[in-house]
Amino acid sequence: MRVTAFLDIPGQDNLPPLTLLEKYAFSDNIFNRQIIARGLLDIFRDFSNNEDDFLTVMEIVVRLSEDAEPTVRSELMEQIPPIAIFLQENRSNFPLMFSEYLIPIVVRYLTDPNNQVRKSSQEVLLILLEQDLIFQHDIENKVCPILLALSAPDSDDEYRAEAVNVCAANFGDICHAVGQEATEKFLIPKFFELCSDNVWGMRKACAECFMAVSYSTSPELRRTKLSPLFIRLISDPCRWVRQAAFQSLGPFISTFANPSRAGLYIREDGTLSIRPLAQGLDSTFTSGSSSAASGGSTSSACSTKPVQPQPDLPVEGTSAETSNLSHANSFSNGLMENAMEDSVLAGAELTRLSPEASAFSKLPVINDLPIHSHAGLSSWACPRSPEDVFNNFLYWRTPLPDISKDLELLLSEAGPQEEGWSGPETVHNSCVARNEIQKVLDSLQEHMMNDPDVQAQVQVLSAALRAAQLDSVNEPERKPTEGLNGVSLSDPSPASDNQMALSASSSQNELSVARILQSTEPGEPSEGTRDRSEPGQRHEPTPLEKNKSKFQDIIPQPLLDQYVSMTDPARAQTVDTDIAKHCAYSLPGVALTLGRQNWHCLKDTYETLASDVQWKVRRTLAFSIHELAVILGDQLTAADLVPIFNGFLKDLDEVRIGVLKHLYDFLKLLHEDKRREYLYQLQEFIVTDNSRNWRFRYELAEQLILILELYNPNDVHDYLMHIALKLCADKVSEVRWISFKLVVAILQKFYSNRENVLGLNFIQELVVRFRHCSKWVGRQAFAFICQGVVSEGCVPVEQFVEHLLPSLLSLASDPVPNVRVLLAKALRQTLLEKAYFRNAGNPHLEVVEETVLALQSDRDQDVSFFATLEPQRRNLMDITVLEKQH
């Protein structure tokens, strides 16, 4: 036996191996017992061929675990992980040995009287949990009970502190191992106790593993129980606990992600992919706003914003879905007979609906819809084209506040002397002239068939025009002494209600018309438009309106409020100086969780981070902006990310490298016209703050190889080709070698798109620049480029033999051996392997073979070696070092 050679046993007896093992394991010499404990893995291997002997060894180990000497017990415990791995590899022979014999030892040592033994058992338990070496049944029935018992408040303080440390630090792994049901039934109550432990280190450990625990719970428990608990940790009196909590806030929010609501999911390869929202309009109708308030998924394919719960607001019970349903019923019952009635109804609902519902209240009447919309309810409710899914026109309007009560109070306080006051001129007459509305309508008619934005604008303008005409007809009948709009505000009659609804509708239409006219008429606005739009612009939004844009229903609102507060400078003073960096690091995950429909909740936070004074914060955003672009989609990317991306391009090199490493990933998400704007800016990457930062230019060459597919051959020729030639002349060889591959890729781009003229011009440029270069590195580069061209087959054979082959073969007489070495490799390993040159009737074969023979007899040993080397043998020989030398 390998172990017995180290034992100090006088008078070796000729006893059987197992008897000797038992004798040594229980020797009076402590050193012998330590050696046995230290060599347990070898002992198990020696006796693994016989199951009975193996079982006897296991029983000896159990007895040895009860040794009175702490050092022996500690040595034994340190051997448990490798023994567990050995038993895992031989599970078919010993399926239950580890569970029945060794796990009880580990659990028992957690309460060992010796401190060193307890610490060894804790470390071993962590290793076993991290490497999934313990069965789930054992975790539930053997490990968890002892940890929960030791961490109980009435447990011994010394044991409790150590057990709690193990339990808190690995609570997430334990929850994952036991599963959701056992976690919620047994572990979550204990987790709540740990989060309230008097020792701040325990609370800090709980904050650090919060995300892992959240993954093992149901969405309902995550929202109703864990979220308030996490808010407590964020508000902990200990700064270190708050710091750990804020670092885990973003990861914890990401556990609320629901692909069916966000419309995005992560593939097995780790890439983001768009998943269309599968819920139809019918499911939206049946779900209503109640399921939205409870966290259910109610967003449909035609809803660009989920219903947003707004605490303490009276509009919480009204949602875009209920607005859809009411209008659908109105359409089906034929209640909307004219545009004026539609306008009155919209105005009456104006002060009670959310912005989303207000947008839906402007839906056109059924007779005004395009022909294809009459197919059914789903035809007009859900847009046909992807561009219609998000319509800016539906969301930039802010509903006018309900000031009827304030006006009534104001008039009542004014007294009788105000009775003769005649109100202002009619709203529509003071907004815009009817002929201006008609002129804009005429200009929009030809574009309304295929553009839903234009259709919506036409509907608003048409309703405003008809209302203005009706208002002008009724104007002579009004009396100045009738109060505001000719009806007393205190009059409870139905006529008064209708007039107030009409007034609210008119005000809303006025604001919409003014903005539409401003957006469609680039010239100087008319006098009427200017008079009415300027007061609206001077209106300052209330705090309620400002906070309204932060509401969503994906995650609990307090979590989002705490997350966006991480950019507050006060947090850096009271929590962590790097808190902004942690916020930036987790922002893509939070954005993925909320979905692009709730990007408005994070937009301000992202812009604040992008302008942070710490370059590490901006660098973090730069490295992830391409992922965020996938999450937001092309429209939001163009509007909100492109300006920030442009700013990163002009930032420090530490920030620019983040953009550069994923330049291709970002540019491919942009529209072609926006993408072309960056052609000229690409050359700016060649200039760096530190000229010795060659890895920056290396990364640029790698990205350009990918970016070639995004541009047409003419753009490549006019912009990217010149950048490639500059990189080929770089002072650092690593940059030059990757740039030569870029040159080959450009040739492939030209010829694969049948741009032979561009390809031929580039070949001639390469011959002049490299073949006839005065420096040997340029001529060596020409040989490497030709080898790459042949290897990739990117140039037609007839073009190669006519324009490149003669210049390549002329390098055989180059005075520099390093050039001839590359030529020998190009001819022997690449050119002669192509079928075209193996053809005996090839007119170019003879001159190539003559050149190879000349290189085989070259006076330089390396040149002759590569010219003689058989292609099939080059993979068997280690010539890497030799190639690097050249």
Buried (B, 14 or more C-beta within 10 A) or exposed (E): BEBBEBBEEEEEEEEEBBEBBBBBBBBEEEEBBBBBBBBBBEBBEBBBEEEEBBBBBBEBBEEBBEBEEBBBBBBBBBBBBEBBBBBEEBEEEBEEBBBEBBBBBBBBBBBBEBEEBBBBBBBBBBBBBEEEBBBEEBBBEBBBEBBBBBBBEEBEEEBBBBBBBBBBBBBBBBBBBBEBEBBBEBBBEBBBBBBBBEBBBBBBBBBBBBBBBBBBBEEEBBBEBBBEBBBBBBEBEBEBBBBBBBBBBBBBBBBBBBBEBBBBBEEEEEEBEEEEBEBBBEBBBEBBBBBBBEBBBBBBBBBBBBBBBBEEBEBBEBBBBBBBBBBBEBBEEEEBEEBBEBBBBBBBBBBBBBBBBBBBBBBBBBEBBBEEBEEEBEBBBBBEEEBBBBBEBBBEBBBBBEEBEEBBEEBEEEEEEEEEEEEEEBBBBEBBBBEBBEBBBEEBEEEBEEBBBBBBBBBBBBBBBBBBEBBEEEEEEBEEEEBBBBBBBEEEEEEBBBBBBBBBBBBBBBBBBBBBBEEBBEEEBBEBBEBBBEEBEEEEEEEEBEBBBBBBBBBBBBBBEBBBBBBBEEBBEEBBEBBBBBBBBBBBBBBBBBBBBBBBBBBBBBEBBBEBEBBBBBBBBBBBBBBBBBBBBBBBBBEBBBEBBEBBBEBBBBBBBBBBBBBBBBBBBBEEEBBBEBBEEBBEBEEBEEEEBBEBBBBBBBBBBBBBEBBEBEBBBBBBBEBBBEBBBBEBEEBBBBBBBBBBBBBBBBBEBEBEEBBBBBBEBBBEBBBEBEEBBBBBBBBBBBBBBBBEEBBEBEBBBEBBBEBBBBBBEBEBBBBBBBBBBBBBBBBBBBEBBEEEEBEBBEBBEEBBEBBBEBEBEBBBBBBBBEEEEEEEEEBEEEEEEB
